[in-house]
C-alpha cells in the first residue's frame, strides 16, 4: 500500500512478486500527481516484507522519475532491502538511506 503526503510517498506492507505490480501502478499514479513538484521521497519506514521484486520496483520508479524530471530519493530503506540492492550491484545507482 502507498499513501502520499506532500512530497513523500509512504510504502507499507509487503513489496513482493505478488504485490509489486499493484504497488508500482499505485506509486506511478501518486508520483504523477506532483504537478510542479520536482523532489519526491519514497519512504520505506513501514515496509514489512520484501523480495527481489522490490529492487526492480525501485529501479523502474527511478526511470519514470527521471523521465518526468523528478528528483527521487528512497528513505528509511530496511537493511534486508539494502542488502538486495548491494547483491544485485545497483545500490550505487539508487539514492538510498537506511532505516533509522
QUIDA-V644836 format. One record per pair of residues at least 24 apart in sequence whose ideal C-beta (glycine too) atoms are under 8 Angstrom apart, sorted by the first residue. I is the first residue (numbers start at 1). J is the second residue. Records with the same first field share a line. If there is no record, write none. Layout:
BEGIN
I: J / J
END
This chain:
BEGIN
1: 26
2: 26 / 27 / 30
3: 30
4: 30 / 33
7: 34 / 37 / 39 / 40 / 41
8: 40 / 41 / 42 / 43 / 75
9: 40 / 41 / 42 / 43
10: 43 / 45 / 46
11: 42 / 43 / 44 / 46 / 47
12: 46 / 47 / 48
13: 46 / 47 / 48 / 49
14: 47 / 48 / 49 / 50
15: 47 / 49 / 50 / 51 / 53 / 54 / 57
16: 49 / 50 / 51 / 53 / 54
17: 51 / 53
20: 53 / 54 / 56 / 57
23: 57
24: 57 / 60 / 61
27: 57 / 61
28: 61 / 64
31: 61 / 64 / 65 / 68 / 70 / 72
32: 68
34: 68 / 70
37: 70
38: 69 / 70 / 71
39: 70 / 71 / 73
40: 65 / 70 / 71 / 72 / 73
41: 72 / 73 / 74 / 75
42: 72 / 73 / 74 / 75
43: 75 / 76
44: 74 / 75 / 76 / 77 / 78 / 81 / 99
45: 75 / 76 / 99 / 100
47: 78 / 81
50: 78 / 80 / 81 / 84
51: 84
52: 84 / 88
54: 81 / 84
55: 81 / 84 / 85 / 88 / 90
58: 85 / 94
59: 90 / 93 / 94
62: 93 / 94
73: 97
76: 100
END
